[in-house]
């Protein structure tokens, strides 16, 4: 294998320990990323869902009930003109729709969900690799190759954990 250009990694305990430490460091960085990204993904998703649903709720009353619905709201809130009811409902629906659209766009433009999924998958793969390496089920050179494959999927995550 001399001419293949592939570097053979020694399979000694020191090399295994170094790789194990590198895996642990990378997993720490992945977990730090997930602690920040999961809540962001969830928040953007919830804003989109709730905003869309509330916008629909605000428009269904006038759409189904018409002037009887707006007249009833006018009476409940003691408003002088039912056009105020229409304006408030429409403005609120527009603002909620805008919030939903913006949160969806932000999530998609930053690929938050895809990054979280990739990080979760990488973390699981690194966990399995760490266990296989610790129990001697995998030669170090093969473990290095797998490590490189796994971390390539999360190149958007810095090596050092972010605090």
C-alpha positions as CSV (number, residue, x, y, z in Angstrom):
1,X,0.0,0.0,0.0
2,X,3.0,2.2,-0.2
3,X,2.1,3.9,-3.5
4,X,-1.6,4.4,-2.6
5,X,-1.0,7.7,-1.0
6,X,-3.1,6.6,2.0
7,X,-1.6,7.2,5.3
8,X,-1.8,4.2,7.6
9,X,-2.7,5.2,11.2
10,X,-1.0,3.4,14.0
11,X,-3.4,1.3,16.0
12,X,-1.7,1.9,19.3
13,X,-3.4,3.0,22.5
14,X,-2.1,6.6,22.2
15,X,-3.6,7.0,18.8
16,X,-6.9,5.5,19.9
17,X,-6.9,7.9,22.9
18,X,-6.2,10.9,20.7
19,X,-9.0,10.0,18.3
20,X,-11.3,9.3,21.2
21,X,-10.5,12.8,22.6
22,X,-11.2,14.4,19.2
23,X,-14.5,12.5,19.0
24,X,-15.5,13.7,22.4
25,X,-14.5,17.3,21.5
26,X,-16.5,17.2,18.3
27,X,-19.6,15.7,20.1
28,X,-19.3,18.5,22.7
29,X,-19.4,21.1,19.9
30,X,-22.3,19.4,18.2
31,X,-24.2,19.3,21.5
32,X,-23.5,23.0,22.1
33,X,-24.9,23.7,18.6
34,X,-28.0,21.6,19.3
35,X,-28.6,23.4,22.6
36,X,-28.9,26.7,20.7
37,X,-30.4,25.5,17.4
38,X,-33.2,23.3,18.7
39,X,-35.0,26.0,20.6
40,X,-34.6,28.4,17.6
41,X,-36.0,25.8,15.3
42,X,-38.9,25.1,17.6
43,X,-39.6,28.8,18.2
44,X,-39.7,29.6,14.4
45,X,-41.9,26.6,13.8
46,X,-44.3,27.5,16.6
47,X,-44.5,31.2,15.4
48,X,-45.3,30.0,11.9
49,X,-48.0,27.5,13.0
50,X,-49.7,29.7,15.6
51,X,-49.5,32.8,13.5
52,X,-51.1,31.1,10.5
53,X,-53.8,29.5,12.7
54,X,-54.7,32.7,14.5
55,X,-54.8,34.6,11.2
56,X,-57.3,32.1,9.9
57,X,-59.4,32.3,13.1
58,X,-59.5,36.1,12.8
59,X,-60.8,35.9,9.2
60,X,-63.3,33.1,9.6
61,X,-65.7,35.1,11.8
62,X,-66.4,37.9,9.2
63,X,-66.2,35.4,6.3
64,X,-68.9,33.1,7.8
65,X,-70.9,35.6,9.9
66,X,-70.6,38.6,7.7
67,X,-72.2,41.9,9.0
68,X,-74.0,40.0,11.8
69,X,-70.7,38.9,13.2
70,X,-69.1,42.3,13.0
71,X,-72.3,44.0,14.3
72,X,-72.2,41.6,17.3
73,X,-68.5,42.5,18.0
74,X,-69.4,46.2,17.6
75,X,-72.0,45.8,20.3
76,X,-69.8,43.8,22.7
77,X,-67.0,46.3,22.6
78,X,-69.3,49.4,22.3
79,X,-67.8,50.6,19.1
80,X,-69.4,53.4,17.2
81,X,-68.7,51.9,13.8
82,X,-68.5,48.3,12.6
83,X,-65.7,49.3,10.2
84,X,-63.4,49.5,13.2
85,X,-64.1,45.8,13.8
86,X,-63.2,44.9,10.2
87,X,-60.1,47.0,10.3
88,X,-58.8,45.5,13.5
89,X,-59.5,42.0,12.4
90,X,-57.9,42.5,9.0
91,X,-54.9,44.3,10.5
92,X,-54.4,41.6,13.2
93,X,-54.7,38.8,10.5
94,X,-52.2,40.6,8.3
95,X,-49.7,41.0,11.1
96,X,-50.1,37.4,12.2
97,X,-49.7,36.2,8.6
98,X,-46.6,38.3,8.2
99,X,-45.1,36.9,11.4
100,X,-45.8,33.4,10.2
101,X,-44.3,34.0,6.7
102,X,-41.2,35.7,8.2
103,X,-40.6,32.9,10.6
104,X,-41.0,30.3,7.9
105,X,-38.6,32.2,5.6
106,X,-36.0,32.6,8.4
107,X,-36.1,28.9,9.2
108,X,-35.8,28.0,5.5
109,X,-33.1,30.5,4.6
110,X,-30.9,29.4,7.4
111,X,-31.8,25.7,6.9
112,X,-32.3,25.5,10.7
113,X,-34.3,22.2,10.6
114,X,-31.8,20.6,8.2
115,X,-28.8,21.6,10.3
116,X,-30.5,20.3,13.5
117,X,-31.2,17.0,11.8
118,X,-27.7,16.7,10.5
119,X,-26.2,17.5,13.9
120,X,-28.4,15.0,15.6
121,X,-27.5,12.3,13.1
122,X,-23.8,13.1,13.4
123,X,-24.0,13.0,17.2
124,X,-25.5,9.6,17.1
125,X,-22.9,8.4,14.6
126,X,-20.0,9.8,16.7
127,X,-21.5,8.1,19.8
128,X,-21.5,4.8,18.0
129,X,-18.0,5.4,16.7
130,X,-16.7,6.3,20.2
131,X,-18.2,3.1,21.6
132,X,-16.7,0.9,18.8
133,X,-13.3,2.5,19.3
134,X,-13.4,2.2,23.1
135,X,-14.2,-1.5,22.9
136,X,-11.6,-2.2,20.3
137,X,-14.2,-3.3,17.7
138,X,-12.7,-1.0,15.0
139,X,-9.2,-0.4,13.8
140,X,-8.0,3.1,14.3
141,X,-7.5,3.8,10.6
142,X,-11.1,2.8,9.8
143,X,-12.3,4.9,12.8
144,X,-10.5,7.9,11.5
145,X,-12.1,7.4,8.1
146,X,-15.6,7.2,9.6
147,X,-14.9,10.2,11.8
148,X,-14.1,12.3,8.7
149,X,-17.2,11.1,7.0
150,X,-19.4,11.9,10.0
151,X,-18.0,15.4,10.7
152,X,-18.1,16.4,7.0
153,X,-21.9,16.4,7.4
154,X,-21.7,19.1,10.0
155,X,-19.1,21.4,8.6
156,X,-21.2,24.4,9.7
157,X,-20.3,23.6,13.3
158,X,-17.0,24.9,14.7
159,X,-14.6,22.4,16.3
160,X,-14.5,24.1,19.7
161,X,-17.7,24.1,21.8
162,X,-19.4,27.4,22.0
163,X,-20.2,28.7,25.4
